[in-house]
Amino acid sequence: MEPYEAIAAYTPWNEQEARDRELILAYLAAHEDAFLRSDLPAHVTASAWVVNPARDKVLMAFHKLYGSWAWIGGHADGDTDLLAVALRELREETGVAHARPVSTEIYSLEVLTVDGHEKRGAYVPSHLHLNVTYLLEAGEDERLHVCEAENSAVRWFGLEEAVAASTEPWFAERIYRKLNAKLRSFTP
């Protein structure tokens, strides 16, 4: 299924997802380059909420740009297979090579604000990430590595411990708590 159709078919979990879904669909309908990061003020990203098989731990990376423990994800960069993007980002950012989707369906939707910052010596203006999240599962025995360009540590956290480790209040309260709540009621 094409991303627009998958997002349109997605049943929002809460008001945040419902409102963000509307914005994402409107932006995709109006911007043919939305899957490229060169499309400002917004572009598509994909994230992964990576849990262990017992689903009592989540894999996080210490993101250098934000100075916080965070989920795994990144830019679509022209790829419209957003599940593949989430899996690629997981491999690149953590070294996890044997993750599997708990479901191929979208797990959550978010519109995320990104403050202006420097990247590779160039200024990147403030913009939005039109984010699609997938629920992935990986073994805690997977060999982890740090992606020096983006993070300085990777580790497993208990579900509530992951929320507490984030120093970004909005992400902790509005996103990570939501993802954990969904996990507790999730049936693939």
LINSULCOR-V434743 format. One record per pair of residues at least 6 apart in sequence whose ideal C-beta (glycine too) atoms are under 6 Angstrom apart, sorted by the first residue. I is the first residue (numbers start at 1). GAP is how many residues later the second one is. Records with the same first field share a line. If there is no record, write none. Layout:
I=GAP  GAP
This chain:
3=77  79
4=24
6=100
7=17  18
10=96
12=6  9
13=169
17=92
20=89  90  91
21=88
23=88
24=106
27=7  15  103
28=6
31=8
33=6
34=9  10
35=9  41  43  45
36=42
37=6  38
40=87
41=86
42=85  86  88
44=32  86
45=28  30  84  86
46=27  36  39  40  86
47=24  26  84  86
48=24  38  42  86  88
49=22  84  86  130
50=9  22  86  88
51=7  86
52=88
53=84
57=99  101
58=99  101  104
59=97
60=9  97  102
61=32  90  93
62=7  89  90  91
63=7  88
64=88
65=52
68=98  99  100
69=96  97
72=17  18  21
73=16
74=15
76=9
79=6
82=50
83=21  51
86=48
90=6  9
91=6
92=55
93=54  57
94=50  60
95=48  49  50
96=42  46
99=37  39
100=37
101=33  35
102=33  35  86
103=85
106=26
107=26  27  28
108=25
110=21
111=17
112=17  19
114=13  15
115=11
116=9  10
117=7
140=16
144=10
146=8
157=8
159=21
163=9  13  14
166=6
